Each structure stands twice: as C-alpha cells, then as structure tokens.
Amino acid sequence: MLDRPAPDPALEARGTAPWIEILSGLGEKGPACIRLWTGRQLWLLDVGFGPEPTSPFQPEWLEGADAVFITHDHIDHIGGAEHAIAAGLPIHITAQTARALPGGADLRLIPERGQVMIDGIKVTTGRNGHALGGVWLHFALGEEALFYSGDWSEESEWFALDMPPPAGTALIDASYHLDPVPQSARKAALDAAIEQLDPAVQVLLPVPPSGRAGELALHLMNRGRVTLDDTCRAALLDGLQSGGVSPGASQIVPLLEQPFDPSARFLICDTPNADDGMAWQIVQAWRESGALGRSGAVLFTGHMTAHARDVAALGGFFTRWNVHPPLGDQQKMLARLGAKRFAPLFCRAPEAYRGQTGFPAMLSGRTML
C-alpha cells in the first residue's frame, strides 16, 4: 500500500462544523470530485476522470482524505479510483458499481436504496435512474442535510429512480444546463433522423453498457432489427437480475437471448464515444471498406469527445437522448428537496442560473453546512 499524500496545509484548520468544497465539476463537463468535511473526517464524493482525455483525475485531490464515495461507474465519476486504491482509502460503493473497480480496493458496500451509518453519520442512498448500480447520496449533516445527485434522470424507461428525502443544500447534475427539452421530444427527433436514412443503411449507436443501452434498445425494437454486443447484453442481464431497473424493462429479454448480429439494422455497442470496444471495431471496419457515411451511419446520443466528433464528421450525426435532467426536472428536484442553496454541476456557465426562476441561491467556494 502506498503512503497517502501529505496533508494539504489549507486543510489543517478544518474546524468542527461540516463543510463542502467542489474540487472539480463546477463550471465544466469535467471530472466529478467534491470534498465533504463531516466535522471528524474528510470524504471525497466521486473520483472522476474526463470525459475528455485532457481532464484527468488530479491525485492531489486525495490530500487529507479519509474515505471515498462513488455514485456510479461512468468514467467521469469513477475514473480516478485507481489513485484512491493505491492510497489505501476505503471506498463506499454499491456492489454493482464495485465491479468496475480495479483490484485491491478496500470496499465498504452501501445499498442501492437504504440507509447506513458511517462514522456516526446517517447516509441515505437511492437509485439514480442513470446507471446500473448508480445512486444518489444524502448525508444527515448540518442543520438541513446535504444531497449529492451524482448523475440522475427522471425520464428513463430502463433504470429505476428513488426520490430522496429533504435537504437544505443540493449538489445537482445540471449536465444539460438550461436546456428544457423533455425526452418525448428527444425520441421524436431520433425517430425523424432515422427516417431520413435509406432503410438499407445500418445505424451504429455507441453507448455506455450500464447507461442508455437498455432504453435505446427498448425504443428501437419496433423500428427494425436490433442487436447488442456482448458487453451490453451482459450489463443488461445484470440489470434485470439486480432489480435496479423499471418494471417494463423485461420486454428486452428476447434481445438478450440472441447473439450479436453484425447484419442487424441497429447495432448498440460499447463504447459511448466509439473509441474502444465493438463500436470502435465497427467504425474501423466501415472506414476501411468505405461503408462509413454510405451504408453505415454512426448515431451519437450523448456527450461527444473530440474523437466522437471526428467519427461523426466522417459518417455520423448527433441527436440527444436524455440521460441527465432537463431544466424542468432540475427545478422539480430542488423543490422536492426544499433546497435553500444549490450548485449546478457538470455544465459550463453555472452563473446563468442566477437569473432563472425556480432556483434557490447558488453556492460559491467552500460552504458550511
């Protein structure tokens, strides 16, 4: 086990009152990492990397940390976990999400929905509607509690969502910023984009297996032959067996019983930016054969890295599929929580929220709870 980083001098006078400090993820679609001082221990909420390669996890974020909490297995929330493991930090995580960790982790399993006492603090968790095994976190700290959503969605037909208890301070997923477009409109736009293609054109949909793979498959099942690569099928089977999905998700079972069919109309494959896995193999094959942009099109539905944009320029397009909350759902969540202050995470220009109705005061800098 490696030695932990030397304590940050700025943390030496921590005080006895709890506070939070957003290290990364405010003002950018960047790695998620938040410091939470409980009055006794320093906890890190998520240890992300990227999603762009130019936004790595910073090992100095671990300075003085006593434990790590990880909300779900997407790289911008879990990608720096190897540093926490090397430092010997205990990692609080669901059993499902823990499957994505490198070996050697000091696991402290938390429920996907329930309560657990950690160092005398009640921590409540609930399924986040965004990723298999993914949770939001609620800490009974300060006068009115702290809520950290990680990523969440209220619109998924695949993932289940649990509603959190009230919290005066809320750190929420605002990846879509002020965009108000609901999923119903996203579905209509995706269908219209597909209808504009020649029916003989194959459509590759790069996805995170534990993310939108299931809901896209459900949506496309009645629009042509759908197939899923082995990685996606395994993740979706896990979802059905774990109980972390919505009741209607069982409609996908026939697809999961069939092997990957490279001749299908819709190819749902790992990875989300087509930079690895089966998605990248198909892009390479199409490019080498001249099919890319002709008989094969790549449909991106989520955040696009520079690599994904390069692929799209050669033979693809983008139409968003909501996996984060649009503006109206952000407002509803804050109202349900009764939040008096909040931070809009994972978006540029958070200051734009200051002029919006239906939002409480915004956090700035280190904030006492």
C-alpha positions in Angstrom: 0.0 0.0 0.0 1.3 3.4 -0.9 1.6 6.3 1.5 -1.2 8.8 1.4 -0.3 12.2 0.0 1.0 14.7 2.7 -1.8 16.7 4.3 -2.8 19.9 2.5 -1.9 22.9 4.7 -5.1 24.5 3.7 -7.0 21.7 5.4 -5.2 21.8 8.7 -7.7 24.2 10.2 -10.9 22.3 9.3 -13.0 23.2 12.3 -15.7 21.1 13.9 -18.6 22.3 11.6 -19.1 20.3 8.4 -18.5 21.9 5.0 -18.2 21.1 1.3 -15.8 22.2 -1.4 -16.3 21.4 -5.1 -12.8 20.4 -6.4 -14.0 19.6 -9.9 -17.2 19.5 -11.9 -18.4 23.1 -11.4 -18.2 25.2 -14.5 -17.3 22.3 -16.8 -18.3 18.9 -18.1 -15.3 17.5 -16.2 -14.3 15.0 -13.6 -16.6 14.8 -10.6 -14.9 15.3 -7.2 -16.2 17.0 -4.1 -14.7 17.4 -0.6 -17.0 16.8 2.3 -15.7 17.6 5.8 -18.0 15.9 8.3 -16.5 17.5 11.4 -14.4 14.4 12.0 -13.4 13.0 8.6 -12.7 14.3 5.1 -14.7 12.4 2.5 -14.4 12.6 -1.3 -17.6 12.3 -3.3 -16.7 10.7 -6.6 -13.2 10.5 -8.2 -13.7 11.1 -11.8 -11.6 11.3 -14.9 -12.5 13.1 -18.2 -14.7 12.6 -20.1 -12.1 14.3 -22.2 -8.6 12.9 -22.0 -7.4 16.4 -21.3 -9.3 16.4 -17.9 -7.6 13.7 -15.8 -8.1 13.0 -12.1 -5.7 15.1 -10.0 -4.0 12.9 -7.3 -3.7 15.9 -5.1 -7.4 15.9 -4.6 -6.8 12.9 -2.3 -4.8 15.0 0.1 -6.1 14.6 3.7 -8.9 12.3 2.6 -10.2 9.6 4.9 -12.7 7.9 2.6 -14.2 7.9 -0.9 -17.8 7.6 -2.0 -18.5 6.7 -5.7 -22.0 7.2 -7.1 -21.8 5.1 -10.3 -19.4 3.5 -12.8 -19.1 6.1 -15.6 -15.6 7.3 -16.1 -16.2 10.9 -15.1 -17.2 9.7 -11.7 -15.1 6.6 -11.1 -12.1 7.0 -13.5 -9.6 8.1 -10.8 -10.4 5.3 -8.4 -7.1 3.6 -9.0 -5.4 6.5 -7.2 -7.7 6.1 -4.2 -7.0 2.4 -4.2 -3.2 3.0 -4.3 -3.6 5.4 -1.3 -5.4 2.6 0.7 -8.6 4.7 1.1 -11.8 2.9 2.0 -14.3 3.2 -0.9 -18.0 3.3 -0.2 -19.8 2.0 -3.2 -22.7 -0.3 -4.3 -21.9 -3.9 -5.1 -22.8 -3.5 -8.7 -20.7 -0.4 -9.2 -17.8 -2.0 -7.4 -17.5 -4.5 -10.4 -15.9 -1.6 -12.4 -13.1 -1.0 -9.9 -9.5 -2.2 -10.3 -8.4 -5.0 -8.0 -7.2 -4.3 -4.4 -9.9 -1.9 -3.4 -10.9 -1.6 0.3 -14.6 -1.9 -0.3 -17.3 -0.7 2.0 -20.5 -1.7 0.4 -23.5 0.6 0.5 -27.1 -0.3 -0.5 -28.7 0.9 -3.8 -31.6 2.1 -1.7 -31.5 2.3 2.0 -29.6 3.8 5.0 -26.3 3.1 6.6 -24.4 4.7 9.5 -20.8 5.7 8.6 -18.7 7.2 11.3 -21.9 8.2 13.2 -23.5 9.9 10.2 -26.6 8.6 8.6 -26.1 8.2 4.8 -29.2 7.5 2.7 -29.0 6.2 -0.8 -31.4 5.7 -3.7 -31.2 4.5 -7.3 -30.4 7.4 -9.7 -32.3 6.5 -12.9 -29.0 6.9 -14.8 -26.7 3.8 -14.4 -26.8 0.3 -13.3 -26.0 0.3 -9.6 -25.8 4.1 -9.6 -27.0 6.0 -6.6 -27.6 9.5 -5.2 -26.2 10.3 -1.8 -27.9 12.1 1.1 -25.9 13.0 4.3 -27.6 13.9 7.6 -25.1 16.7 8.2 -25.5 20.3 9.2 -28.9 21.8 10.1 -30.7 20.6 7.0 -28.7 17.8 5.3 -26.7 17.6 2.1 -27.9 15.9 -1.2 -25.5 15.0 -3.9 -27.2 13.6 -7.0 -24.2 12.4 -8.9 -25.8 12.0 -12.4 -29.5 11.3 -12.4 -32.6 11.1 -14.7 -36.3 11.0 -14.1 -37.1 10.0 -17.7 -35.6 6.6 -18.1 -37.8 3.7 -19.1 -35.0 1.3 -18.2 -33.5 2.5 -14.9 -35.4 2.9 -11.7 -35.3 6.2 -9.7 -35.9 6.6 -6.0 -36.8 10.0 -4.6 -34.5 11.5 -1.9 -35.5 13.0 1.5 -35.4 16.7 2.0 -32.1 18.6 2.1 -31.3 22.2 2.5 -28.1 22.0 0.4 -28.1 20.3 -3.0 -25.3 19.5 -5.4 -27.2 18.5 -8.6 -26.5 17.2 -12.0 -27.0 20.0 -14.5 -25.2 18.5 -17.4 -27.9 19.8 -19.8 -27.6 23.3 -18.3 -30.7 25.4 -19.2 -31.9 23.0 -21.9 -35.7 22.4 -21.2 -36.3 19.7 -23.9 -38.0 16.6 -22.5 -37.4 13.0 -23.5 -40.6 12.8 -25.5 -39.2 15.4 -27.9 -35.8 13.7 -28.0 -37.5 10.4 -29.0 -39.4 12.2 -31.8 -36.2 13.8 -33.1 -34.3 10.5 -33.1 -37.1 8.8 -35.0 -37.1 11.6 -37.5 -33.4 11.4 -38.0 -33.6 7.6 -38.6 -36.5 8.0 -41.1 -34.4 10.3 -43.2 -31.9 7.5 -43.8 -32.2 4.9 -46.5 -33.8 1.8 -44.9 -30.7 -0.2 -46.0 -28.3 1.9 -44.0 -27.1 0.3 -40.8 -27.1 2.5 -37.7 -24.4 2.1 -35.0 -25.3 3.5 -31.6 -22.3 3.8 -29.4 -23.3 3.6 -25.7 -22.1 3.0 -22.2 -23.4 -0.5 -21.5 -24.6 0.4 -18.0 -26.1 3.6 -19.3 -28.5 4.2 -22.2 -28.1 0.8 -23.9 -31.2 -0.7 -22.5 -33.6 2.2 -23.1 -32.4 2.7 -26.7 -32.9 -1.0 -27.3 -36.4 -0.7 -25.9 -37.2 2.3 -28.1 -35.9 0.8 -31.3 -37.2 -2.7 -31.0 -40.3 -1.9 -33.1 -38.3 0.1 -35.7 -36.1 -2.6 -37.1 -33.8 -5.5 -36.1 -31.8 -4.5 -33.0 -28.7 -6.3 -31.8 -26.5 -5.7 -28.7 -22.8 -6.5 -28.4 -21.7 -9.0 -25.7 -20.7 -6.2 -23.3 -24.1 -4.5 -23.5 -26.0 -7.8 -23.2 -24.1 -8.7 -20.1 -24.7 -5.4 -18.5 -28.4 -5.5 -19.3 -28.8 -9.0 -17.9 -27.1 -7.8 -14.8 -29.7 -5.0 -14.6 -32.6 -7.4 -14.9 -31.2 -9.7 -12.3 -30.3 -7.0 -9.8 -33.7 -5.3 -9.6 -32.2 -1.9 -10.4 -34.4 -1.4 -13.5 -38.0 -0.4 -14.2 -40.8 -3.0 -14.5 -41.2 -2.5 -18.3 -37.5 -3.4 -18.8 -38.4 -7.1 -19.1 -39.6 -6.5 -22.7 -35.9 -6.6 -23.7 -35.4 -10.3 -22.7 -35.8 -11.7 -26.3 -33.0 -9.4 -27.5 -30.7 -10.6 -24.7 -31.2 -14.3 -25.7 -29.7 -13.7 -29.2 -26.0 -13.3 -30.0 -24.6 -10.2 -31.6 -25.8 -9.9 -35.3 -23.5 -7.6 -37.3 -26.1 -7.5 -40.1 -28.9 -6.0 -38.0 -30.2 -2.5 -38.8 -29.5 -1.1 -35.3 -26.1 -2.0 -33.7 -26.0 -1.0 -30.0 -22.4 -1.3 -28.9 -19.8 -0.3 -26.3 -18.1 2.4 -26.0 -20.1 5.7 -25.9 -17.6 7.7 -28.0 -16.7 4.8 -30.3 -13.1 5.0 -29.2 -12.9 1.4 -28.0 -14.8 -1.9 -27.8 -17.1 -3.2 -30.5 -18.2 0.3 -31.5 -14.7 1.2 -32.5 -14.2 -2.1 -34.3 -17.2 -1.4 -36.4 -16.2 2.2 -37.2 -12.8 0.9 -38.3 -14.3 -1.8 -40.5 -16.7 0.6 -42.1 -14.0 3.2 -42.7 -11.7 0.7 -44.3 -14.4 -0.7 -46.5 -15.8 2.7 -47.5 -19.1 2.0 -45.8 -18.8 4.8 -43.2 -21.2 7.5 -44.3 -22.7 5.4 -47.0 -24.2 2.1 -46.0 -23.3 2.7 -42.3 -24.0 5.7 -40.1 -22.9 6.3 -36.5 -25.6 7.9 -34.3 -24.2 9.5 -31.2 -26.8 10.3 -28.4 -24.7 11.6 -25.5 -21.7 13.8 -24.7 -19.2 13.7 -27.6 -15.5 13.8 -27.1 -13.1 15.1 -29.8 -12.8 11.5 -31.0 -16.5 11.1 -31.4 -16.8 14.4 -33.3 -14.1 13.2 -35.7 -16.1 10.0 -36.3 -19.3 11.9 -36.8 -17.6 14.2 -39.4 -16.7 11.1 -41.4 -20.1 9.4 -41.3 -22.3 10.1 -38.4 -24.7 12.5 -36.7 -25.9 13.5 -33.2 -29.3 13.6 -31.6 -29.5 13.7 -27.9 -31.1 11.0 -25.8 -31.8 12.4 -22.3 -29.8 10.7 -19.6 -29.5 13.8 -17.4 -32.3 16.1 -16.1 -33.5 18.9 -18.4 -34.2 22.2 -16.8 -37.7 21.4 -15.6 -36.6 18.3 -13.8 -33.8 20.2 -12.1 -36.3 22.7 -10.8 -38.6 19.9 -9.6 -35.9 18.1 -7.8 -34.8 21.3 -5.9 -38.4 22.0 -5.0 -38.9 18.4 -3.7 -35.8 18.7 -1.6 -36.8 22.1 -0.2 -33.2 23.2 -1.1 -32.2 26.7 0.1 -29.0 26.6 -1.9 -27.5 24.6 -4.7 -24.7 24.1 -7.1 -25.4 23.2 -10.8 -22.7 20.6 -11.6 -21.1 19.4 -14.8 -22.1 22.3 -17.0 -20.4 25.4 -18.3 -21.6 28.9 -17.2 -23.3 28.0 -13.9 -23.7 31.7 -13.3 -26.5 31.6 -15.9 -28.7 30.0 -13.2 -28.7 33.2 -11.2 -31.3 34.8 -13.5 -33.6 31.7 -13.6 -36.9 31.4 -11.7 -37.5 28.3 -9.6 -33.9 28.1 -8.3 -32.5 28.8 -4.8 -29.3 30.7 -4.0 -26.1 29.4 -5.6 -23.1 28.1 -3.7 -19.7 29.6 -4.1 -16.3 28.4 -2.7 -16.1 26.4 0.5 -19.6 26.2 2.0 -20.5 25.5 5.6 -23.4 23.1 6.1 
